[in-house]
Amino acid sequence: MKMEQDRPLLAVHGLNIEFHDVMVPETVVYDFELELYPGEIVGIVGESGSGKSMCALAIAGLLRRHDMQKRGKILFDGQDLLTCSRSVLRRVQGRDIGIVFQEPMSSLNPVRRIGWQVEESLRIHTELSKAQRYEKTIRMLRDVELAEPERVYRQYPHELSGGMRQRVMIAAAMICEPQILIADEPTTALDVTVQFQIMELLKRINREKNTAILFISHDLSLVARLCERVLVMQGGYIRESGSVAAIFHHPQEEYTKKLIAAIPTIPTVLPNV
């Protein structure tokens, strides 16, 4: 939970994203604003095409530079991640800002063992020895609640279940203990039981490591369970933002009201106002 005297870890001001790889330039994000504080969990919710994942990719520095125009500021540790050099961006990626994607099979290399992939950020950002990297990776695999981490370390992605692969992705994102974890639809491909387990894992990471989490989802019930604040996006715009309790109990926008009305379980998972 942020304190009033804290400065935001991340401040996004006036972010606009426009694609130039089409006949007519297409804007997909308009004037996006966000402040993320230490230890805070903020949700961005919206339907497919709302611009929420584009904002996440921009913050993570993963949008291509040659076929799009990005305006605004993404400030982290005194650096503007939109305009900084690639060398600065590479230092931030993985070390200070980690990201977990929706489908781990698309993110994990099918021909590399799990341990090698989880260790990647350690090889890039630290000078740990091979033995030290192994020890830290085993601890992290255990920390994300994977049984027999020594065995998982030697396995390939196809040998793991979907839930296990997502835990591996969280381990890889957290191995350098970043200040911010971006979780972009991390539970969409999982069954309900495993979804709940991953959500509980994210809560524990936030609580124990004080990691700020930016949680991207189309599922309002998950956002209500996990987040303190929420931004509702539609058509590239932020339509509404505020505390989870305020947004879900007293929505102001018709779009938000329709999203909430479609989920009958919402009242059972919200904090009391």
N, C-alpha and C positions, 0 to 999 in steps of 0.2 A: 504494500500500500504506500502510495507516495505521501510525502510530508510536504507541507507548504513551503518549507525553506529549500527543498531539493530543487536542483536544476534538472531539466529534462535530459535524459540520456540521448534522446533523438528528437529533433524538431524538423518537421516537414512544413514548408511554407509555399503556398501557391504552386504546387506541382501540377504541371500540364504535360501530357504525353500525346504526341501526334505521330502517327505512322506515315512514312513517305514511300512505302514499297507498293503503293497502289496508284491507280491513275489520278485519283483526287485524294489529297492528304486527308487522313481521318483522325480526328481527336477522340481518344478513348478514356482520358482522365482529365477532368476540369477542376482546377483550383483546389486540389486536395490539401488538407491541413491536418496535422497530427503532432501531438507531443506525447512522448512515452517516457515515463519516469522509472527510476530504479525499483525493481521488485513488483512492478505493476503488470497486470494482464489486461490487454485491450483487444477487443474483438472488432473485426471488420466483416460485416455480413451483407450479403446481397446475392441476387440470382446470377447465373452464368452471364458473362458479358457486362457485368456492372462496373468492372474496372478494378475490383479489389485485388486480384492476383497481380495485375500490372503494377499497382502501387507497391505490393510486397517485393516484386522482382526489382523494381527501381531502387527501393531501400537497400536491398541486398547487393546492388550493383551488377545485376545479371541481365539487364536489358542491353541489346545490341546498340551500338552507337552510330552505325553508318546509315541506317535506313529509318531513323526516327528522330524527332526533335523533342527534347525535354527541357522545360522551362521551370523555374522556381528554385528552391533550395532544399537539400536534404542534409542537415547539419548533424554531425556526430563527432564528438571530441575535437571541436574547433575546425573540422574539415567539412567542406561541402562535397558530398559524395557524387553529386552530379557533374562537378567540374574538376575534381582532383585528378592527379595523374594516375595512370594504371598501376604504378608501383605502390602508391598509397592505398588504392582500392584493394589490391591483392593482400596488403598487410591487414586490412580490416576484415576481409572475407574469411570466415572460418575461425579467426582468432577472436574478434570482437563481436561479430554478428554471424550467427549460425542459422541455417535454414533447413527445414524438413518439408519435403514435397508430398503430394497426394499419393503417388504410386511409386513405391520404392524400387520395383523391378525396372522402371525406366531410368532410375537414378543410379542404381548399383551396377557395377561392371560385372557381367555374367561370367567372365573368365578370370576374375581375381578373387582370391579368398577374402572372407569377411574381415579378418584381422588386418590385412594389407590396406583395405579400404577405410576402415575406422581410423587407422594410424596416419592417413594421408595429411591431415592438418598438422599433426605433430612433426612430420618430416619437413613440411613447408615452414612452419612458424617457430620451431624449437630446435635446440641442438642436443636433444636427448639421444642417448646411445640406443642401439637396437634393443638391448635388454630392458632399458628403462621404458622405451615405447611399448614393448610387449607387456610389461608389468602394468603400466597405466591403462592400456587398452583392456586388459583382463578386468581390472577394477571397474572400468566404465561399462563393460558388457554386463558385469554383475550388478552394477548400480542401476541399470535400466531393466533389471529383473529378468535377465536371460539365464536360465538354468544351464549348468555345465559350460561356463564361458570359454574354458580352454578348448572344448570340442567345437563350439560355435566359431571361435577364432580361425579354425582350420577349414571350416566349411565354405561352400559356394552358395550364392543367393538362392539358386533353385532348390537347394536342400532344406530351406527354411520355410515356415508358414508365413502368410501375409503379416500376421501380427508380429512375428519374430523379426521379419525384415524391417517393419516400421520401427521397432525398438533399436535395431542396428542403425537405422538412419538417425534416430535421436541420439544414439551414442556417438556417431560420427560428428553430428552437429555440436555436441556438448564436450567433445574430448579436450578442447582448449579452454573450456570454461568461459564461453563468451558472455558478454554483458546482456546481449539481446538474442533471443531465439525467435525466429519467424517460423510459424507452423502454418503452412499453406494447405488447407483441406487435408490434414494428416490422418483422418479417420474415415474418409469417404469410402474407400474400397474394403473396409473391414466390417465384420458382422457386429451386431449390437453389443455382445458381451466383450469382445476385444476393443471396441470403441471405448467402452467404459473404462477398461484397464488402461488404455493409452491416455485418456483424460486424467485419470488418477495419477499416472506417472508424471504428466505435465504439471499438475498441481504440486506434486512432491518436489520436483525440480525447482519450481518457483519458490516454494517455501524454504527448502534447505539451502539453495544456492543463491537466493535473491535474484534470480535471472528474470529480467523483464521479458514478457512474452507478447508477441503480436500474433493473434490467432485469427486466421482467415477461414471463413466457412459460409456455406449457404444454409446451414442448419442452425436455426435460432435456439433450439433447445440446448444444443451443445454450448453455444455462446453464453446462454443464461447460466449454465452450470459452472462455467470456467471463469468468465471474465468479470471485471469490475466496471469497465466502461465499454461502450459499443458505438461504432459508427455504422450507420445504415447507408449503403450505396445503391444507386440506380442510375443506369445510363451514363456512368462516368462521374456523377456528382455525389457528394455527401448530402443525403436528404435530411438526415437527422443524426444527432449525436448527444450522448449524455451517459449518466450512470445506467447500469443494467436495470435496476429497479425502476428508475424514472421512465426509461424508454419502453420497457415491456409492460409496466402497469399504466402509464399515462402517455402513450404515443401521441404525437401531434400531427404527423403526416399520414395521409390516407394510405400511401404505399406501405408504411410500417404497420399500420393497423391490419391491412390485408395479410401481410406476412405472419403476423402474430395470430390472427384469427384462424389461419390454416393449421396451427399446431395446438391441439387440445391439451397437451401435457404441460404447456408453459407454466400455468399457475402453480404446479406442484414442485417446480424446481427453482423458483425465484426467491430471492431474499425478501423479507418483509420490509415494507416501506415504513 
